[in-house]
């Protein structure tokens, strides 16, 4: 009899709590839940690149701070579309996140039939940015972008980048064609190191790359930066003027690394992830690591991440459509 009465009392208490909303309150349930299994960070690029490096820097701290087992999985291919598509199809439980770059908004317009909309992904946090830099061989006689174009034979402006459809390619071709009204000729390479080596060897006159791609060579003077596509100068390459300082105000172009959640992930969970990642991106030791690889640390709340991405989708769409670039 005692056992039965205890059960009845327990059931009555359970019913009372449920009626008051304590058991059903999602915020309380989430706050009381233990760390949920492994956290997988799907990176849309090969190991060793900037997105991979930042995923591992942030992932290591996430594991330490939350007690979760954080796994970084590289899934390169199709301009990072393979990883994006996998995260869109993942369960919206906060256990699988995408780590990617400006390739995400670029590909939204560049790829005609990729089979998904990147804009369904939920921005969590943009943790770092790096500006595009237009750079010459150190022996080139041109001191400004205007001189470089004037010296080009028949105004055919040759420049190399790490592939077709990258931010560097699009930013460079757009600038020369629509800002300077010049005739650009793009020379794609298999990767940033190949393009940089070609510049160092004098095989091409200019390389356009994110600062993170050749920060050390520009800082040392082995490569001469003409202009940096950001609002202010970068401490790593203090001698390189901004485009505004070079006479072209309003032209900016950034690459970046950010974290995204699958569609339909609860907003509260996305907000929690934003706070965790934002706190890590604000740590002095993490910021020092980001700066050492040519990135500017970035932090902000969920609204800031969403606003940043809205602007990115619009800016890259404008440039891709103006250049009439398409990948089937």
N, C-alpha and C positions, 0 to 999 in steps of 0.2 A: 504493500500500500504506500509506503514511504516513497518508493521509487516512482510510482505512478504520479503521486502528488508533485514530486520534483519536476517530472517531465511536463506536467500541466503548467507549473509555474514558469518553466523555461519557455514553453511555447507562448504563454501569455505575454512574457516580457518581450519575446521576439516580435509578436504581433504589435505590441505597443510601440516599439522602436520603429518598426516598419511604417506604422501609421503616422508617426511624427516625421518620417522622411530620413531618419539617420542612416538606415541600411541602404536606401536607394540613392542617397546623395552622391553623385559621381565625383565631386571634388573631394569628399572625405574618403571615398573608396580608393581614389587614386593616391591620395596622400598617405593612406595606411598600407598600400600595396608594397610588397618588397620589390627590389630591383627585378625587372622582368628579363630573364634569360639573356643570351648573348645579343649584343648590338652589332649588326653588320653595316659597315660603311662601304657601299659600292662605289668604286672610283671608275669613271669613264675613260681612264687613260692608263698607259702602262706604268709599271713600277719605276720609280726614280724621277718622274716628272714633278712639276710643282704641285699639281692637285694631289698626287700621291703623298708627297712630302708633308703637305699641310694636313691631309687626312690623318697621317700617322702622328703628327705633333699633337693635334687636337684629340685624336682618338686615345692616345696614351693617357692624357690628362683626364679624359672622360672616364676611362676605366678606373683610374686612381680615385677620382672623386665620388663616383657612384657605386663602385664595387662590382660593376658589370664587366663581363668579358667582352671587350671590344675587338672585333675582327675587321681588318681592312682587306677587302677583296677587290682586286683589279679586274675590270671587265672592259677592256678597250675594244674599239671597233666602230665603224660607221660614224666617225666624228663624235664619239661618245653617246650616240643614240642607243646602242645596245644596253648600256647601263641604265639610261633614263627609262627605257621601255620596261626593263626588269623591275625598277622601283615603282613605276606606275602600276604594275601588276601585283606588287607585294601587298601583304596584309597591312591595313592602316593602323598598326598597333605601336608604332614608334620603334620597332625592332630592326627595321631596314631603312636606311637613309641613303640618299644619293649625294656624292661629293663631286661637283663638276665646276665648269668654268663658263666664260662667256660663250662657249660653244652652244650652250643650251638655248639662249635667245637667238643666236645666229641661225642655228639649224631649224628653228621654228618657221623661218621664211625660206631658208636656203633649200631645204629638202622638200620636194613636192609630195612624195608619197611615203612618209616615214611610218605611218600607221598609228600615230598617237599625237596628242597635243601636249607640248611641254608645259603649257600654261595651266594644266590641271595639277601639276606638282605644287606642293605648298612650300613656299620659301620659309626657312627656319632662321638662317643667319648667313650673312656675307662677312667672312672673317678677314679677308685681305684683298687688296687691289694692287695692281702693278700697271703702270702706264706704258703705252707703246713709245718706242724710241726710234727715230730715223737716224741712222748712223752711216758713216763713211770710213773707208780705209784712211788711216792716219796720214798717208802721203797725198791724199786728194787735195787739190788746190782750192776747192770751193770752201768758203768760210760760212756761207749761209745757204738756206734752201733755194733762195732766188738765184744765187750764183751757180748752184748745182744744176738747176734747170737750164739756165742760160748756157752753161758749158756742154749740155747734152746735145749730141749730134741730131739735127733736125727736131730738136725738142722731144726726142724719144727717150723718156726717162726710164732707165732700167733699174729695177730693184728686186731683191730676192727676199723670200720669206720661207717659213717652215710649212709649205704646203698650200694647196688651193682651198679657199673657203674659210681660212683662219681669220681671226680678228685682225692680225697684222696685215694680211693680204687685202682684206676689205677696207680697212682704214687707209692703207697706203694708196690703193687704187682710187678710192673715193676722193681723197685729198688732192691727188695730182689731177684727176679728171675734172672734178667739179669745183674745187677751190682755186687751183692754179690754172685750170683750163689748159693743162699740158697733155702730152700723149704718153701715158704710162705703159710700160711693158713689164709684166710680172714674170719673174723666174722662180718657179716653185722648187723647193728642195724636199728631201725625205724627212728632214728634221732641222731643228734650230742649229745644232752643232755643225751640220753640213753647210748651211747657209753662212754661218759665221766663219768657217774655215775658207769658204770661197771668197769672202770679203777680205780676210786676212791675207790670202794669197794673191789678191788683186784680180781675181777672175770676174768679179762683179763690182760695180761702183758703190752700191748701197744695199744695206740690209735693214729691214724694218722688223722689229721684234719687241715683245714685251721686255721691260727692263730686267725681269727675272731671268730672261734667256741669255743675257750676256752682260750682266751687271759688272762682273769682275773685269772683263776686257775694256769696257767703257771707262770704269773708274781708274784703271791703270794707264789709260791713254793708248792702248794697243788698237782700240777702235775709237773713232772720234764721233761723239754724239752731236748732231746738228740741232735737234729739237726734241723735247719730251712732251707727249700729249696729255698733260695734266694741268690742273689749275695752278699748281705751284711747283717750284723746283724740288728735286729729290735729294735728300741728304747723302745718298750713296754716290750720286753724280752731280755734285753741286754746280759744276761749271757748265752743265748743259741747260740752255734756256728753254722756257716753255714756248709753245707755239704762239701764245699771245705776245710774249717778249720778242719773238722772231718776226712779228708783224701779221700774225694770223689769229686774231682773237676769236674765241668761241669754238675752236677745234680741239676737242679732247677725245681720247679713246683709251679705255681701260680694259685690261683683262682682270679677272678676279677668281677667287675660289669661294664657293658657298655650299651650304648644306640644305637639302630639300627632303620633304616627307611625301609619302604616297598620297594620292587624292583621298579625301574623306577621313583623313586622320583627324581625330577630335582636336578642335582649336585649343582646348586647354592643355592637351598633351604637347602640341606644337609649341605653345607658349612656354611650357616647362623646359622643353629642349632648347628653345632660344635662350632662356635664362642661363642654362648650364653652359652652353657653348659660348655665349657672350661673355660670361664670367671668365672662361678660360682664355678667350681672345684678348681680354683686358689684363691678363697677368703679365708683369714686366718680363719674366723669363721667356714666355711664349712670344711676346712682341719682339724681343731681341732676336729670337730664332727666325721670325718672319722677315724682319728687316735684313738679316744676314743673307737671305736668299732673294733679295730684291723686291720684297713686298712691303706695302704700307698696311699696318694692322687697321682693321675696321671693326667697329662694334655698334650695336644699336638694338632697339627692341624689335618686336615682331612687325609692328607697323612700318618701321624704317626699312626692314628687309623687303616687305611687300612693295613699298613705294619705290625702292631701288630697282626691283625687277620690272615693275610697270614701265619705268623709264628705259630700262635696257631693251625690253621687247620692242618698244617704239623706235628707239634709236637705230638698232640693228636692222629692223624691218625697212626703215627709210633708206639706209645705205645699200642693203642687198637688192632691194627693188630698183633703186636708181641705177645700179650696175648691171641689172638684168641677169643676175647669177642664179642658176638653178642646178640642183642635183636631183636626178630622177630616182 
